[in-house]
């Protein structure tokens, strides 16, 4: 999968048409979606998780340990372009996407577990996302070279992740705890509205970069599809190995396969100056996993045997 030198230069020079205004809108959209998810989360959800620590362990193991490690091994075998490799590591280091809750419910999975794991993963990703990106990226020489050319300020990275995910999560949970009825009313309106805005934003960004996608998408098509399907399989069979029931296995699979590509894009534009290969891969992931998640959830939802 190594590319020729002229291809590498072109790929690294790719500029995704996503200005600072667009980034702010994406920032706000992700924060509002997280706030909407948090309005459905109660302290009791965390209590239930800790009463069954096995599920918490499997979910975190699959998403934050096994997926980044397996991604690293896949990169060593496939040997993609360095910025593509770092993009894969970025995606693997991100927490689950917020649409995972919707897809888990569609798939006949454990929706309560999905929401609770999203909340828990969001809390620990404040530390685990920077750690996984730095740790695995530094172990692979081509991506280590890129990491050394950028100022990956951990404090700024923690601030950004906390601002976009952590604060909305805490605020939503506080409203749920102290004003439960109001939280329910807000959630009914906010969650579908924010998801609609987010999806529209993705497709607007896609339409503005149609020429870039048409010209270069073949370079990342295999990587994204392979990575995404592999993540679903990894999550499902990790649950199987630990003897979780089928509903929980579906949930772990979706939580592992639906990664927060929007957050990945923000980090790429914020800390890597929109590095062409990374941005292209993360942007396509953000579009692809919505379709793959919908397809998988629909299939599982209609197939009683699974």
Backbone as CSV, one residue per row, in Angstrom:
resi,resn,N_x,N_y,N_z,CA_x,CA_y,CA_z,C_x,C_y,C_z
1,UNK,0.823,-1.227,0.000,0.000,0.000,0.000,0.851,1.268,0.000
2,UNK,2.181,1.122,-0.128,3.025,2.308,-0.174,2.766,3.070,-1.458
3,UNK,2.740,4.401,-1.367,2.457,5.232,-2.530,3.739,5.822,-3.083
4,UNK,3.698,6.178,-4.349,4.857,6.798,-4.969,5.066,8.193,-4.417
5,UNK,6.285,8.704,-4.593,6.633,10.000,-4.012,5.720,11.116,-4.491
6,UNK,5.421,11.176,-5.800,4.576,12.258,-6.306,3.163,12.163,-5.735
7,UNK,2.684,10.919,-5.488,1.375,10.742,-4.879,1.372,11.246,-3.442
8,UNK,2.471,10.963,-2.730,2.589,11.362,-1.334,2.534,12.882,-1.210
9,UNK,3.271,13.572,-2.069,3.294,15.037,-2.027,1.888,15.580,-2.277
10,UNK,1.197,15.053,-3.280,-0.146,15.520,-3.578,-1.097,15.283,-2.410
11,UNK,-1.004,14.116,-1.817,-1.896,13.776,-0.711,-1.641,14.679,0.491
12,UNK,-0.397,14.919,0.808,-0.090,15.772,1.959,-0.434,17.231,1.697
13,UNK,-0.569,17.586,0.430,-0.930,18.965,0.092,-2.441,19.171,-0.019
14,UNK,-3.208,18.093,0.154,-4.670,18.216,0.077,-5.156,19.180,1.149
15,UNK,-6.029,20.064,0.763,-6.638,20.982,1.728,-8.151,20.780,1.714
16,UNK,-8.671,20.268,2.817,-10.118,20.131,2.950,-10.707,21.515,3.161
17,UNK,-11.719,21.852,2.391,-12.357,23.166,2.482,-13.259,23.217,3.716
18,UNK,-12.624,23.567,4.837,-13.347,23.594,6.112,-12.739,24.727,6.931
19,UNK,-13.314,25.927,6.821,-12.714,27.100,7.439,-12.994,27.151,8.944
20,UNK,-12.476,28.205,9.587,-12.606,28.342,11.041,-14.070,28.456,11.476
21,UNK,-14.897,29.102,10.653,-16.325,29.201,10.977,-16.973,27.820,10.975
22,UNK,-16.606,27.022,9.976,-17.133,25.663,9.900,-16.700,24.824,11.087
23,UNK,-15.459,25.003,11.535,-14.958,24.271,12.699,-15.724,24.644,13.960
24,UNK,-16.020,25.925,14.110,-16.776,26.365,15.279,-18.181,25.770,15.269
25,UNK,-18.796,25.737,14.095,-20.131,25.133,13.989,-20.065,23.649,14.353
26,UNK,-19.008,22.956,13.871,-18.831,21.541,14.196,-18.596,21.364,15.693
27,UNK,-17.768,22.240,16.261,-17.535,22.233,17.714,-18.855,22.287,18.471
28,UNK,-19.660,23.275,18.110,-20.929,23.502,18.808,-21.885,22.333,18.587
29,UNK,-21.923,21.811,17.354,-22.818,20.689,17.051,-22.479,19.466,17.887
30,UNK,-21.178,19.141,17.975,-20.760,17.974,18.768,-21.081,18.184,20.244
31,UNK,-20.835,19.403,20.744,-21.122,19.702,22.148,-22.620,19.588,22.446
32,UNK,-23.449,20.085,21.536,-24.902,20.024,21.742,-25.402,18.581,21.684
33,UNK,-24.837,17.790,20.755,-25.219,16.375,20.675,-24.864,15.667,21.976
34,UNK,-23.661,15.948,22.500,-23.246,15.324,23.758,-24.151,15.759,24.899
35,UNK,-24.541,17.020,24.903,-25.455,17.537,25.923,-26.805,16.815,25.831
36,UNK,-27.290,16.610,24.589,-28.549,15.905,24.388,-28.488,14.471,24.874
37,UNK,-27.360,13.797,24.608,-27.175,12.429,25.102,-27.149,12.409,26.629
38,UNK,-26.454,13.385,27.224,-26.303,13.440,28.677,-27.629,13.675,29.395
39,UNK,-28.574,14.313,28.723,-29.882,14.560,29.339,-30.631,13.258,29.626
40,UNK,-30.203,12.167,28.985,-30.836,10.863,29.212,-30.031,10.001,30.179
41,UNK,-28.928,10.552,30.700,-28.039,9.781,31.581,-28.245,10.197,33.029
42,UNK,-28.421,9.229,33.875,-28.563,9.517,35.303,-27.408,8.898,36.072
43,UNK,-27.246,9.324,37.290,-26.199,8.747,38.147,-26.456,7.261,38.341
44,UNK,-27.727,6.867,38.317,-28.075,5.449,38.469,-27.508,4.606,37.335
45,UNK,-27.359,5.220,36.144,-26.761,4.488,35.016,-25.341,4.056,35.356
46,UNK,-24.595,4.958,35.971,-23.230,4.634,36.374,-23.231,3.594,37.489
47,UNK,-24.185,3.714,38.396,-24.289,2.739,39.486,-24.547,1.340,38.939
48,UNK,-25.434,1.271,37.932,-25.728,-0.031,37.327,-24.502,-0.604,36.632
49,UNK,-23.737,0.264,35.986,-22.517,-0.204,35.334,-21.534,-0.781,36.341
50,UNK,-21.357,-0.088,37.443,-20.376,-0.544,38.431,-20.865,-1.748,39.227
51,UNK,-22.187,-2.008,39.185,-22.702,-3.237,39.780,-22.372,-4.432,38.897
52,UNK,-22.104,-4.152,37.625,-21.690,-5.192,36.685,-20.384,-4.738,36.014
53,UNK,-19.288,-4.712,36.781,-18.023,-4.166,36.258,-17.472,-4.913,35.053
54,UNK,-17.934,-6.142,34.858,-17.464,-6.929,33.712,-17.800,-6.233,32.399
55,UNK,-19.036,-5.695,32.306,-19.454,-5.018,31.076,-18.626,-3.755,30.848
56,UNK,-18.379,-3.010,31.925,-17.547,-1.805,31.819,-16.155,-2.185,31.329
57,UNK,-15.602,-3.226,31.922,-14.266,-3.677,31.547,-14.199,-4.060,30.081
58,UNK,-15.183,-4.841,29.610,-15.195,-5.295,28.211,-15.346,-4.110,27.259
59,UNK,-16.241,-3.186,27.603,-16.450,-2.021,26.751,-15.212,-1.159,26.624
60,UNK,-14.576,-0.883,27.737,-13.365,-0.056,27.725,-12.200,-0.793,27.084
61,UNK,-12.090,-2.100,27.391,-11.033,-2.918,26.794,-11.134,-2.904,25.274
62,UNK,-12.323,-3.131,24.756,-12.525,-3.196,23.316,-12.234,-1.860,22.645
63,UNK,-12.761,-0.784,23.243,-12.701,0.528,22.586,-11.378,1.246,22.764
64,UNK,-10.806,1.204,23.953,-9.633,2.025,24.236,-8.316,1.258,24.305
65,UNK,-8.387,-0.074,24.357,-7.157,-0.871,24.410,-6.992,-1.714,23.146
66,UNK,-7.972,-2.580,22.869,-7.838,-3.508,21.749,-7.910,-2.820,20.394
67,UNK,-8.837,-1.868,20.221,-8.953,-1.205,18.910,-7.687,-0.430,18.545
68,UNK,-7.133,0.411,19.433,-5.873,1.084,19.069,-4.723,0.104,18.823
69,UNK,-4.649,-0.966,19.647,-3.570,-1.944,19.470,-3.729,-2.690,18.154
70,UNK,-4.955,-3.116,17.836,-5.209,-3.829,16.581,-4.982,-2.914,15.381
71,UNK,-5.335,-1.630,15.521,-5.095,-0.654,14.461,-3.602,-0.523,14.198
72,UNK,-2.825,-0.486,15.260,-1.366,-0.399,15.141,-0.817,-1.602,14.376
73,UNK,-1.277,-2.807,14.731,-0.809,-4.021,14.053,-1.220,-4.024,12.581
74,UNK,-2.448,-3.567,12.303,-2.914,-3.503,10.917,-2.059,-2.537,10.099
75,UNK,-1.681,-1.433,10.698,-0.852,-0.437,10.019,0.517,-1.021,9.684
76,UNK,1.096,-1.780,10.608,2.398,-2.411,10.368,2.319,-3.372,9.184
77,UNK,1.192,-4.090,9.073,1.017,-5.064,7.988,0.703,-4.375,6.654
78,UNK,-0.234,-3.431,6.680,-0.689,-2.782,5.442,0.305,-1.740,4.937
79,UNK,0.957,-1.045,5.890,1.913,0.022,5.571,1.289,1.130,4.700
80,UNK,0.246,1.778,5.199,-0.363,2.875,4.432,0.520,4.114,4.470
81,UNK,0.156,5.122,3.698,0.844,6.412,3.740,0.860,6.912,5.191
82,UNK,1.962,7.505,5.664,2.076,7.909,7.072,0.926,8.759,7.601
83,UNK,0.444,9.728,6.812,-0.645,10.559,7.325,-1.960,9.788,7.369
84,UNK,-2.129,8.785,6.485,-3.285,7.905,6.583,-3.186,7.066,7.848
85,UNK,-1.978,6.556,8.097,-1.756,5.734,9.299,-2.071,6.525,10.560
86,UNK,-1.625,7.769,10.606,-1.886,8.594,11.787,-3.370,8.923,11.885
87,UNK,-4.030,9.061,10.734,-5.473,9.269,10.733,-6.215,8.072,11.308
88,UNK,-5.762,6.861,10.963,-6.358,5.650,11.530,-6.150,5.596,13.038
89,UNK,-4.956,5.984,13.475,-4.677,6.012,14.910,-5.539,7.047,15.623
90,UNK,-5.750,8.177,14.972,-6.600,9.221,15.546,-8.025,8.715,15.737
91,UNK,-8.563,8.069,14.699,-9.924,7.538,14.781,-10.024,6.492,15.886
92,UNK,-9.035,5.595,15.950,-9.050,4.540,16.967,-8.921,5.110,18.379
93,UNK,-8.307,6.283,18.502,-8.102,6.894,19.819,-9.328,7.680,20.291
94,UNK,-10.230,8.011,19.370,-11.417,8.797,19.729,-12.443,7.939,20.462
95,UNK,-13.311,8.564,21.245,-14.395,7.816,21.891,-15.454,7.442,20.869
96,UNK,-16.442,6.666,21.299,-17.519,6.270,20.406,-18.333,7.470,19.939
97,UNK,-18.875,7.365,18.743,-19.723,8.435,18.229,-21.074,8.434,18.928
98,UNK,-21.670,9.605,19.042,-22.932,9.720,19.779,-24.102,9.035,19.078
99,UNK,-23.997,8.807,17.760,-25.071,8.103,17.054,-25.109,6.631,17.433
100,UNK,-24.090,6.154,18.153,-24.057,4.745,18.555,-25.265,4.389,19.420
101,UNK,-25.739,5.341,20.226,-26.908,5.077,21.080,-28.143,4.780,20.230
102,UNK,-28.323,5.567,19.196,-29.457,5.389,18.283,-29.354,4.052,17.556
103,UNK,-28.139,3.727,17.069,-27.951,2.481,16.333,-28.110,1.256,17.235
104,UNK,-27.667,1.344,18.488,-27.826,0.225,19.425,-29.293,-0.087,19.653
105,UNK,-30.082,0.956,19.781,-31.524,0.762,19.970,-32.139,0.126,18.732
106,UNK,-31.742,0.596,17.542,-32.242,0.032,16.286,-31.880,-1.435,16.135
107,UNK,-30.680,-1.789,16.604,-30.155,-3.141,16.421,-30.731,-4.147,17.405
108,UNK,-31.530,-3.664,18.352,-32.037,-4.555,19.389,-30.980,-4.843,20.430
109,UNK,-30.021,-3.913,20.564,-28.988,-4.055,21.579,-29.465,-3.497,22.908
110,UNK,-28.515,-3.329,23.801,-28.809,-2.816,25.139,-28.637,-1.298,25.113
111,UNK,-29.736,-0.578,24.875,-29.661,0.878,24.708,-29.168,1.566,25.973
112,UNK,-29.606,1.072,27.140,-29.172,1.671,28.414,-27.665,1.501,28.591
113,UNK,-27.161,0.321,28.213,-25.721,0.071,28.293,-24.978,0.996,27.346
114,UNK,-25.517,1.194,26.136,-24.880,2.051,25.144,-24.732,3.480,25.654
115,UNK,-25.818,4.021,26.212,-25.785,5.394,26.730,-24.794,5.500,27.887
116,UNK,-24.810,4.500,28.784,-23.923,4.523,29.940,-22.458,4.419,29.528
117,UNK,-22.171,3.543,28.549,-20.797,3.400,28.068,-20.328,4.663,27.345
118,UNK,-21.242,5.302,26.604,-20.909,6.568,25.947,-20.479,7.600,26.986
119,UNK,-21.242,7.668,28.070,-20.919,8.619,29.134,-19.574,8.295,29.763
120,UNK,-19.359,7.031,30.092,-18.115,6.628,30.747,-16.921,6.820,29.813
121,UNK,-17.112,6.435,28.531,-16.037,6.586,27.540,-15.693,8.050,27.318
122,UNK,-16.715,8.913,27.363,-16.483,10.349,27.183,-15.635,10.903,28.315
123,UNK,-15.885,10.434,29.512,-15.097,10.896,30.661,-13.637,10.469,30.543
124,UNK,-13.402,9.197,30.239,-12.017,8.727,30.229,-11.274,9.106,28.952
125,UNK,-12.029,9.437,27.877,-11.353,9.809,26.631,-10.604,11.126,26.775
126,UNK,-10.994,11.921,27.764,-10.293,13.186,28.006,-8.808,12.919,28.224
127,UNK,-8.514,11.749,28.784,-7.116,11.365,29.004,-6.655,10.290,28.026
128,UNK,-7.556,9.339,27.697,-7.145,8.204,26.884,-6.929,8.566,25.412
129,UNK,-7.696,9.518,24.877,-7.522,9.898,23.466,-6.135,10.495,23.216
130,UNK,-5.694,11.491,24.007,-4.331,12.002,23.801,-3.269,10.931,24.047
131,UNK,-3.485,10.104,25.078,-2.499,9.066,25.403,-2.344,8.071,24.264
132,UNK,-3.474,7.534,23.763,-3.407,6.520,22.704,-2.789,7.070,21.423
133,UNK,-3.146,8.296,21.073,-2.583,8.891,19.862,-1.072,9.049,19.990
134,UNK,-0.634,9.569,21.114,0.801,9.786,21.331,1.556,8.463,21.466
135,UNK,0.985,7.518,22.229,1.672,6.253,22.502,1.846,5.426,21.239
136,UNK,0.755,5.125,20.547,0.840,4.281,19.365,1.496,5.012,18.193
137,UNK,1.239,6.310,18.082,1.862,7.083,17.006,3.366,7.138,17.115
138,UNK,3.877,7.190,18.347,5.328,7.271,18.559,6.025,5.927,18.347
139,UNK,5.259,4.822,18.384,5.859,3.493,18.202,6.097,3.147,16.740
140,UNK,5.409,3.866,15.833,5.544,3.598,14.401,6.344,4.744,13.791
141,UNK,7.510,4.441,13.271,8.468,5.476,12.865,7.905,6.510,11.895
142,UNK,7.173,6.105,10.830,6.633,7.122,9.906,5.670,8.103,10.571
143,UNK,4.832,7.624,11.507,3.903,8.538,12.185,4.613,9.317,13.290
144,UNK,5.649,8.715,13.862,6.432,9.425,14.882,7.089,10.666,14.281
145,UNK,7.515,10.556,13.022,8.116,11.697,12.321,7.116,12.851,12.235
146,UNK,5.841,12.514,11.907,4.807,13.550,11.813,4.553,14.177,13.177
147,UNK,4.444,13.339,14.206,4.170,13.842,15.557,5.266,14.800,16.031
148,UNK,6.491,14.553,15.603,7.608,15.410,16.010,7.638,16.741,15.262
149,UNK,6.890,16.819,14.147,6.872,18.066,13.376,5.739,18.997,13.808
150,UNK,4.856,18.513,14.681,3.753,19.351,15.160,3.880,19.549,16.658
151,UNK,3.314,20.624,17.132,3.314,20.888,18.566,2.033,20.315,19.170
152,UNK,2.103,19.030,19.546,0.942,18.369,20.127,0.906,18.690,21.616
153,UNK,0.312,19.837,21.922,0.237,20.299,23.299,-0.848,19.537,24.051
154,UNK,-0.430,18.699,24.999,-1.371,17.857,25.738,-2.390,18.687,26.518
155,UNK,-1.946,19.791,27.075,-2.851,20.633,27.863,-3.954,21.199,26.976
156,UNK,-3.571,21.724,25.803,-4.567,22.262,24.872,-5.493,21.166,24.356
157,UNK,-4.923,19.971,24.128,-5.721,18.846,23.664,-6.746,18.442,24.719
158,UNK,-6.319,18.381,25.964,-7.223,18.054,27.068,-8.313,19.115,27.209
159,UNK,-7.930,20.372,27.051,-8.906,21.465,27.151,-9.986,21.340,26.085
160,UNK,-9.561,21.046,24.843,-10.510,20.952,23.738,-11.487,19.798,23.943
161,UNK,-10.948,18.619,24.288,-11.803,17.451,24.498,-12.747,17.687,25.678
162,UNK,-12.236,18.312,26.737,-13.064,18.597,27.921,-14.181,19.579,27.576
163,UNK,-13.848,20.590,26.795,-14.813,21.626,26.443,-15.936,21.069,25.568
164,UNK,-15.566,20.224,24.605,-16.540,19.722,23.645,-17.359,18.556,24.197
165,UNK,-16.722,17.685,24.992,-17.405,16.487,25.465,-17.667,16.484,26.967
166,UNK,-16.643,16.831,27.737,-16.750,16.718,29.191,-17.770,17.660,29.820
167,UNK,-17.674,18.943,29.495,-18.572,19.941,30.100,-20.033,19.706,29.705
168,UNK,-20.345,19.479,28.409,-21.746,19.178,28.058,-22.278,17.933,28.764
169,UNK,-21.404,16.924,28.926,-21.817,15.702,29.621,-22.213,15.996,31.065
170,UNK,-21.374,16.718,31.769,-21.640,17.037,33.180,-22.870,17.923,33.326
171,UNK,-22.986,18.931,32.462,-24.144,19.842,32.534,-25.455,19.095,32.269
172,UNK,-25.449,18.232,31.259,-26.649,17.465,30.938,-27.050,16.540,32.068
173,UNK,-26.068,15.894,32.688,-26.353,14.982,33.794,-26.878,15.730,35.020
174,UNK,-26.357,16.924,35.252,-26.829,17.725,36.389,-28.287,18.139,36.202
175,UNK,-28.635,18.532,34.975,-30.029,18.894,34.693,-30.929,17.670,34.842
176,UNK,-30.456,16.532,34.351,-31.214,15.290,34.486,-31.445,14.954,35.962
177,UNK,-30.422,15.169,36.780,-30.492,14.809,38.199,-31.425,15.737,38.977
178,UNK,-31.320,17.038,38.711,-32.071,18.013,39.521,-33.401,18.439,38.882
179,UNK,-33.501,18.317,37.565,-34.724,18.729,36.866,-35.076,17.673,35.821
180,UNK,-35.440,16.509,36.283,-35.641,15.354,35.414,-36.714,15.597,34.344
181,UNK,-37.845,16.181,34.732,-38.927,16.423,33.770,-38.502,17.405,32.682
182,UNK,-37.816,18.458,33.097,-37.336,19.442,32.131,-36.321,18.805,31.181
183,UNK,-35.439,17.938,31.720,-34.444,17.254,30.899,-35.119,16.400,29.835
184,UNK,-36.193,15.710,30.218,-36.916,14.874,29.263,-37.519,15.678,28.137
185,UNK,-38.087,16.830,28.470,-38.697,17.693,27.451,-37.641,18.253,26.496
186,UNK,-36.517,18.702,27.070,-35.445,19.262,26.234,-34.869,18.183,25.319
187,UNK,-34.665,16.980,25.873,-34.055,15.889,25.105,-34.893,15.515,23.889
188,UNK,-36.209,15.479,24.048,-37.102,15.102,22.950,-36.946,16.018,21.741
189,UNK,-36.653,17.282,22.019,-36.496,18.259,20.933,-35.045,18.344,20.487
190,UNK,-34.138,18.393,21.463,-32.738,18.694,21.180,-32.010,17.553,20.477
191,UNK,-32.235,16.326,20.921,-31.457,15.212,20.385,-31.689,15.006,18.884
192,UNK,-32.935,14.863,18.419,-33.121,14.705,16.966,-32.716,15.942,16.172
193,UNK,-32.928,17.122,16.755,-32.562,18.358,16.068,-31.057,18.467,15.897
194,UNK,-30.316,18.197,16.972,-28.861,18.310,16.915,-28.263,17.266,15.981
195,UNK,-28.832,16.045,15.982,-28.340,15.012,15.076,-28.601,15.393,13.625
196,UNK,-29.753,15.982,13.368,-30.085,16.425,12.007,-29.108,17.499,11.538
197,UNK,-28.836,18.473,12.416,-27.890,19.549,12.088,-26.502,18.974,11.826
198,UNK,-26.091,18.015,12.653,-24.769,17.400,12.508,-24.643,16.680,11.167
199,UNK,-25.664,15.894,10.814,-25.642,15.153,9.545,-25.651,16.118,8.355
200,UNK,-26.455,17.182,8.465,-26.491,18.199,7.406,-25.115,18.844,7.250
201,UNK,-24.474,19.136,8.391,-23.143,19.749,8.371,-22.138,18.854,7.663
202,UNK,-22.207,17.544,7.931,-21.305,16.592,7.285,-21.508,16.607,5.768
203,UNK,-22.759,16.602,5.336,-23.034,16.550,3.903,-22.732,17.880,3.213
204,UNK,-22.888,18.991,3.922,-22.495,20.285,3.361,-20.986,20.311,3.157
205,UNK,-20.254,19.839,4.176,-18.795,19.779,4.071,-18.382,18.851,2.935
206,UNK,-19.110,17.735,2.794,-18.821,16.790,1.709,-19.036,17.430,0.344
207,UNK,-20.159,18.154,0.197,-20.468,18.785,-1.087,-19.456,19.870,-1.442
208,UNK,-18.938,20.571,-0.404,-17.946,21.620,-0.642,-16.586,21.047,-1.031
209,UNK,-16.388,19.770,-0.733,-15.108,19.128,-1.031,-15.279,17.967,-2.010
210,UNK,-16.318,18.054,-2.826,-16.635,16.956,-3.737,-15.471,16.626,-4.666
211,UNK,-14.796,17.656,-5.181,-13.667,17.432,-6.089,-12.525,16.704,-5.402
212,UNK,-12.281,17.056,-4.127,-11.223,16.402,-3.364,-11.554,14.929,-3.158
213,UNK,-12.817,14.648,-2.783,-13.216,13.271,-2.555,-13.140,12.447,-3.842
214,UNK,-13.620,13.009,-4.933,-13.609,12.292,-6.210,-12.177,11.973,-6.636
215,UNK,-11.268,12.922,-6.402,-9.878,12.772,-6.854,-9.057,11.841,-5.974
216,UNK,-9.366,11.797,-4.673,-8.473,11.101,-3.743,-9.129,10.011,-2.910
217,UNK,-10.443,9.852,-2.991,-11.137,8.939,-2.086,-10.666,7.501,-2.249
218,UNK,-10.208,7.142,-3.458,-9.770,5.761,-3.674,-8.566,5.401,-2.823
219,UNK,-7.823,6.405,-2.348,-6.660,6.135,-1.503,-7.067,5.691,-0.098
220,UNK,-8.220,6.157,0.383,-8.623,5.832,1.757,-9.845,4.931,1.836
221,UNK,-10.469,4.644,0.694,-11.697,3.848,0.694,-11.486,2.500,1.377
222,UNK,-10.478,1.765,0.944,-10.214,0.447,1.518,-9.869,0.567,3.002
223,UNK,-9.019,1.531,3.347,-8.571,1.676,4.730,-9.740,1.936,5.677
224,UNK,-10.624,2.851,5.291,-11.750,3.204,6.158,-12.739,2.051,6.277
225,UNK,-13.105,1.448,5.145,-14.080,0.351,5.172,-13.520,-0.830,5.959
226,UNK,-12.261,-1.192,5.687,-11.627,-2.289,6.416,-11.556,-1.993,7.913
227,UNK,-11.087,-0.814,8.261,-10.922,-0.418,9.660,-12.253,-0.447,10.396
228,UNK,-13.293,0.073,9.767,-14.611,0.152,10.383,-15.222,-1.240,10.593
229,UNK,-15.193,-2.076,9.552,-15.750,-3.426,9.670,-14.965,-4.241,10.695
230,UNK,-13.651,-4.086,10.686,-12.801,-4.786,11.648,-13.162,-4.377,13.076
231,UNK,-13.462,-3.091,13.278,-13.822,-2.598,14.616,-15.133,-3.217,15.094
232,UNK,-16.120,-3.330,14.197,-17.388,-3.979,14.557,-17.145,-5.430,14.996
233,UNK,-16.359,-6.143,14.191,-16.078,-7.554,14.485,-15.317,-7.691,15.797
234,UNK,-14.332,-6.831,15.996,-13.539,-6.858,17.218,-14.424,-6.666,18.447
235,UNK,-15.311,-5.674,18.395,-16.188,-5.402,19.526,-17.124,-6.561,19.809
236,UNK,-17.723,-7.131,18.752,-18.695,-8.216,18.939,-18.037,-9.441,19.559
237,UNK,-16.881,-9.834,19.032,-16.255,-11.066,19.514,-15.490,-10.875,20.820
238,UNK,-15.145,-9.646,21.135,-14.609,-9.380,22.475,-15.695,-9.651,23.510
239,UNK,-16.897,-9.197,23.215,-18.028,-9.499,24.096,-18.290,-10.987,24.184
240,UNK,-18.197,-11.692,23.059,-18.406,-13.140,23.029,-17.390,-13.866,23.910
241,UNK,-16.124,-13.452,23.796,-15.060,-14.094,24.568,-15.331,-13.996,26.066
242,UNK,-15.926,-12.866,26.472,-16.228,-12.662,27.888,-17.652,-13.108,28.251
243,UNK,-18.253,-13.891,27.348,-19.561,-14.514,27.611,-20.679,-13.514,27.893
244,UNK,-20.647,-12.365,27.223,-21.758,-11.426,27.330,-22.916,-11.948,26.476
245,UNK,-24.135,-11.555,26.828,-25.272,-11.988,26.019,-25.263,-11.260,24.672
246,UNK,-26.123,-11.705,23.764,-26.090,-11.192,22.387,-26.433,-9.704,22.310
247,UNK,-27.369,-9.266,23.166,-27.729,-7.847,23.174,-26.519,-6.999,23.547
248,UNK,-25.787,-7.430,24.553,-24.615,-6.679,25.002,-23.481,-6.750,23.980
249,UNK,-23.344,-7.898,23.311,-22.312,-8.035,22.271,-22.576,-7.070,21.110
250,UNK,-23.837,-6.945,20.726,-24.202,-5.986,19.680,-23.830,-4.570,20.103
251,UNK,-24.128,-4.253,21.359,-23.854,-2.911,21.870,-22.367,-2.614,21.883
252,UNK,-21.558,-3.564,22.380,-20.097,-3.389,22.406,-19.564,-3.242,20.990
253,UNK,-20.119,-4.017,20.054,-19.702,-3.938,18.657,-19.939,-2.547,18.086
254,UNK,-21.136,-2.019,18.308,-21.483,-0.702,17.770,-20.689,0.397,18.468
255,UNK,-20.496,0.267,19.777,-19.709,1.262,20.506,-18.258,1.287,20.015
256,UNK,-17.751,0.130,19.597,-16.362,0.052,19.102,-16.257,0.501,17.653
257,UNK,-17.286,0.203,16.856,-17.223,0.510,15.423,-17.626,1.917,15.057
258,UNK,-18.457,2.559,15.892,-18.873,3.941,15.617,-17.982,4.870,16.423
259,UNK,-16.979,5.424,15.777,-16.038,6.330,16.430,-16.383,7.786,16.106
260,UNK,-16.008,8.668,16.989,-16.358,10.083,16.847,-15.442,10.763,15.826
261,UNK,-15.784,10.580,14.545,-14.983,11.166,13.473,-14.996,12.684,13.497
262,UNK,-16.089,13.270,13.987,-16.162,14.730,14.095,-15.114,15.273,15.051
263,UNK,-14.967,14.606,16.199,-13.924,15.003,17.153,-12.543,14.814,16.533
264,UNK,-12.368,13.709,15.807,-11.089,13.468,15.138,-10.737,14.586,14.185
265,UNK,-11.720,15.052,13.398,-11.488,16.154,12.466,-11.092,17.428,13.199
266,UNK,-11.777,17.710,14.306,-11.453,18.913,15.083,-10.017,18.874,15.577
267,UNK,-9.592,17.712,16.067,-8.224,17.576,16.563,-7.206,17.695,15.424
268,UNK,-7.568,17.151,14.263,-6.667,17.221,13.103,-6.498,18.664,12.639
269,UNK,-7.593,19.416,12.583,-7.498,20.818,12.169,-6.895,21.687,13.271
270,UNK,-7.121,21.300,14.518,-6.618,22.107,15.621,-5.150,21.913,15.916
271,UNK,-4.624,20.675,15.676,-3.251,20.375,16.078,-2.351,19.931,14.936
272,UNK,-2.945,19.554,13.784,-2.138,19.080,12.662,-2.330,19.933,11.413
273,UNK,-2.920,21.112,11.595,-3.107,22.060,10.497,-3.849,21.436,9.328
274,UNK,-4.817,20.567,9.632,-5.622,19.948,8.570,-4.817,19.061,7.651
275,UNK,-3.805,18.359,8.185,-2.927,17.502,7.388,-3.735,16.659,6.409
276,UNK,-3.422,16.786,5.111,-4.236,16.236,4.043,-4.696,14.805,4.216
277,UNK,-3.759,13.870,4.412,-4.114,12.460,4.529,-4.977,12.175,5.736
278,UNK,-4.621,12.768,6.871,-5.400,12.577,8.102,-6.814,13.112,7.935
279,UNK,-6.923,14.331,7.412,-8.229,14.978,7.263,-9.114,14.209,6.289
280,UNK,-8.534,13.742,5.173,-9.302,12.991,4.181,-9.851,11.713,4.787
281,UNK,-9.007,10.986,5.519,-9.436,9.730,6.116,-10.513,9.950,7.182
282,UNK,-10.302,10.926,8.052,-11.275,11.197,9.121,-12.600,11.697,8.552
283,UNK,-12.531,12.533,7.508,-13.746,13.061,6.894,-14.558,11.941,6.262
284,UNK,-13.879,11.028,5.561,-14.597,9.917,4.945,-15.143,8.970,6.007
285,UNK,-14.387,8.767,7.089,-14.869,7.928,8.192,-16.179,8.498,8.748
286,UNK,-16.214,9.819,8.950,-17.399,10.460,9.511,-18.639,10.243,8.666
287,UNK,-18.454,10.120,7.366,-19.578,9.860,6.463,-19.881,8.360,6.406
288,UNK,-18.824,7.561,6.263,-18.994,6.123,6.070,-19.640,5.440,7.270
289,UNK,-19.204,5.768,8.505,-19.703,4.981,9.630,-21.175,5.280,9.949
290,UNK,-21.693,6.409,9.454,-23.129,6.652,9.576,-23.892,5.647,8.719
291,UNK,-23.411,5.411,7.489,-24.063,4.452,6.600,-23.854,3.015,7.083
292,UNK,-22.637,2.677,7.475,-22.367,1.302,7.914,-23.116,0.993,9.201
293,UNK,-23.177,1.971,10.121,-23.901,1.773,11.372,-25.386,1.583,11.129
294,UNK,-25.932,2.367,10.218,-27.353,2.238,9.869,-27.630,0.873,9.253
295,UNK,-26.748,0.429,8.361,-26.930,-0.869,7.698,-26.842,-2.018,8.701
296,UNK,-25.840,-1.974,9.575,-25.659,-3.034,10.566,-26.821,-3.065,11.558
297,UNK,-27.233,-1.893,12.019,-28.335,-1.819,12.981,-29.637,-2.323,12.359
298,UNK,-29.862,-1.978,11.094,-31.064,-2.446,10.400,-31.042,-3.956,10.246
299,UNK,-29.889,-4.491,9.861,-29.739,-5.945,9.690,-29.989,-6.675,11.000
300,UNK,-29.316,-6.231,12.068,-29.483,-6.879,13.373,-30.909,-6.725,13.891
301,UNK,-31.488,-5.561,13.637,-32.845,-5.318,14.114,-33.867,-6.223,13.452
302,UNK,-33.572,-6.668,12.231,-34.517,-7.514,11.489,-34.173,-8.998,11.569
303,UNK,-33.034,-9.320,12.163,-32.585,-10.706,12.221,-32.651,-11.204,13.652
304,UNK,-33.641,-11.987,13.955,-33.838,-12.446,15.338,-32.778,-13.428,15.785
305,UNK,-32.199,-14.144,14.841,-31.220,-15.177,15.225,-29.963,-14.577,15.801
306,UNK,-29.654,-13.295,15.456,-28.427,-12.692,15.967,-28.693,-12.039,17.286
